[in-house]
Amino acid sequence: MNEDEIARGVSRGLHDHERRRAEGNARSLLAGLAIMSLLVVGFIVLVTYG
């Protein structure tokens, strides 16, 4: 292995790690939005029919 191959491998590993982290953040954001929307709908139902 020469320096170019090592640098390419490190770059690829960092890119993969960043992609996985971004996907995890997107999932967390979607989960938070889903929970918030359920709470809002529940509050509306409570105010309307409660």
MIMAR-131491 format. One record per residue: chain; residue in one letter; z, x, y of N, C-alpha, C in turn. Coordinates in Angstrom, 1 decimal. Layout:
N
   chain   resn      nzz      nxx      nyy     cazz     caxx     cayy      czz      cxx      cyy
       A      A        Z        X        Y        Z        X        Y        Z        X        Y
...
END
This chain:
50
   chain   resn      nzz      nxx      nyy     cazz     caxx     cayy      czz      cxx      cyy
       A      M      0.0      0.8     -1.2      0.0      0.0      0.0      0.0      0.9      1.2
       A      N     -0.9      0.5      2.2     -0.9      1.3      3.4     -0.2      0.4      4.5
       A      E     -0.1      1.0      5.7      0.6      0.3      6.8     -0.1     -1.1      7.1
       A      D     -1.4     -1.1      7.1     -2.1     -2.4      7.4     -1.8     -3.5      6.4
       A      E     -1.7     -3.2      5.1     -1.4     -4.2      4.1      0.1     -4.6      4.3
       A      I      0.9     -3.7      4.6      2.4     -4.1      4.8      2.5     -5.0      6.0
       A      A      1.8     -4.6      7.1      1.9     -5.4      8.4      1.3     -6.8      8.1
       A      R      0.2     -6.9      7.4     -0.4     -8.1      7.1      0.5     -9.0      6.2
       A      G      1.2     -8.4      5.3      2.2     -9.1      4.4      3.3     -9.6      5.2
       A      V      3.9     -8.8      6.1      5.0     -9.2      7.0      4.5    -10.3      7.9
       A      S      3.4    -10.2      8.5      2.8    -11.2      9.4      2.7    -12.6      8.6
       A      R      2.1    -12.5      7.4      1.9    -13.7      6.6      3.3    -14.4      6.3
       A      G      4.3    -13.5      5.9      5.6    -14.0      5.6      6.2    -14.7      6.8
       A      L      6.1    -14.1      8.0      6.7    -14.7      9.2      6.0    -16.0      9.5
       A      H      4.7    -16.0      9.3      3.9    -17.3      9.6      4.3    -18.4      8.7
       A      D      4.5    -18.1      7.4      4.9    -19.1      6.4      6.3    -19.6      6.8
       A      H      7.2    -18.7      7.1      8.6    -19.1      7.5      8.6    -20.0      8.7
       A      E      7.8    -19.6      9.7      7.7    -20.5     10.9      7.2    -21.8     10.6
       A      R      6.1    -21.9      9.8      5.5    -23.2      9.4      6.6    -24.1      8.7
       A      R      7.3    -23.5      7.7      8.3    -24.2      7.0      9.4    -24.7      8.0
       A      R      9.8    -23.9      8.9     10.9    -24.3      9.9     10.4    -25.4     10.7
       A      A      9.1    -25.3     11.2      8.5    -26.4     12.0      8.4    -27.7     11.3
       A      E      8.1    -27.6     10.0      8.0    -28.8      9.2      9.4    -29.5      9.0
       A      G     10.4    -28.6      8.8     11.8    -29.1      8.7     12.2    -29.8     10.0
       A      N     11.9    -29.2     11.1     12.3    -29.8     12.4     11.6    -31.1     12.6
       A      A     10.3    -31.2     12.2      9.6    -32.5     12.3     10.2    -33.5     11.5
       A      R     10.6    -33.2     10.2     11.2    -34.2      9.4     12.6    -34.6      9.9
       A      S     13.3    -33.7     10.5     14.6    -34.1     11.1     14.4    -35.0     12.3
       A      L     13.4    -34.7     13.1     13.1    -35.6     14.3     12.7    -37.0     13.8
       A      L     11.8    -37.1     12.8     11.4    -38.4     12.3     12.6    -39.1     11.7
       A      A     13.4    -38.4     11.0     14.6    -39.1     10.4     15.5    -39.6     11.5
       A      G     15.7    -38.8     12.6     16.5    -39.3     13.7     15.9    -40.5     14.4
       A      L     14.6    -40.5     14.6     13.9    -41.6     15.2     14.1    -42.9     14.3
       A      A     14.0    -42.7     13.0     14.1    -43.8     12.1     15.5    -44.4     12.2
       A      I     16.5    -43.6     12.2     17.9    -44.1     12.3     18.1    -44.8     13.6
       A      M     17.6    -44.2     14.7     17.8    -44.8     16.0     17.1    -46.2     16.1
       A      S     15.9    -46.3     15.5     15.2    -47.5     15.5     15.9    -48.6     14.7
       A      L     16.5    -48.2     13.6     17.3    -49.2     12.8     18.5    -49.6     13.6
       A      L     19.2    -48.7     14.3     20.3    -49.1     15.2     19.9    -50.0     16.3
       A      V     18.8    -49.8     16.9     18.3    -50.6     18.0     18.0    -52.0     17.5
       A      V     17.3    -52.1     16.4     16.9    -53.4     15.8     18.2    -54.1     15.4
       A      G     19.2    -53.4     14.8     20.4    -54.0     14.4     21.2    -54.6     15.6
       A      F     21.1    -53.8     16.7     21.8    -54.3     17.9     21.1    -55.5     18.5
       A      I     19.8    -55.5     18.5     19.1    -56.7     19.0     19.4    -57.9     18.1
       A      V     19.4    -57.7     16.8     19.7    -58.8     15.9     21.1    -59.3     16.2
       A      L     22.1    -58.4     16.4     23.5    -58.8     16.6     23.6    -59.5     17.9
       A      V     22.9    -59.1     19.0     23.0    -59.8     20.3     22.3    -61.1     20.2
       A      T     21.2    -61.2     19.5     20.4    -62.4     19.4     21.1    -63.5     18.6
       A      Y     21.6    -63.1     17.4     22.1    -64.1     16.5     23.6    -64.0     16.3
       A      G     24.3    -63.1     16.9     25.7    -62.9     16.7     26.6    -63.6     17.5
END
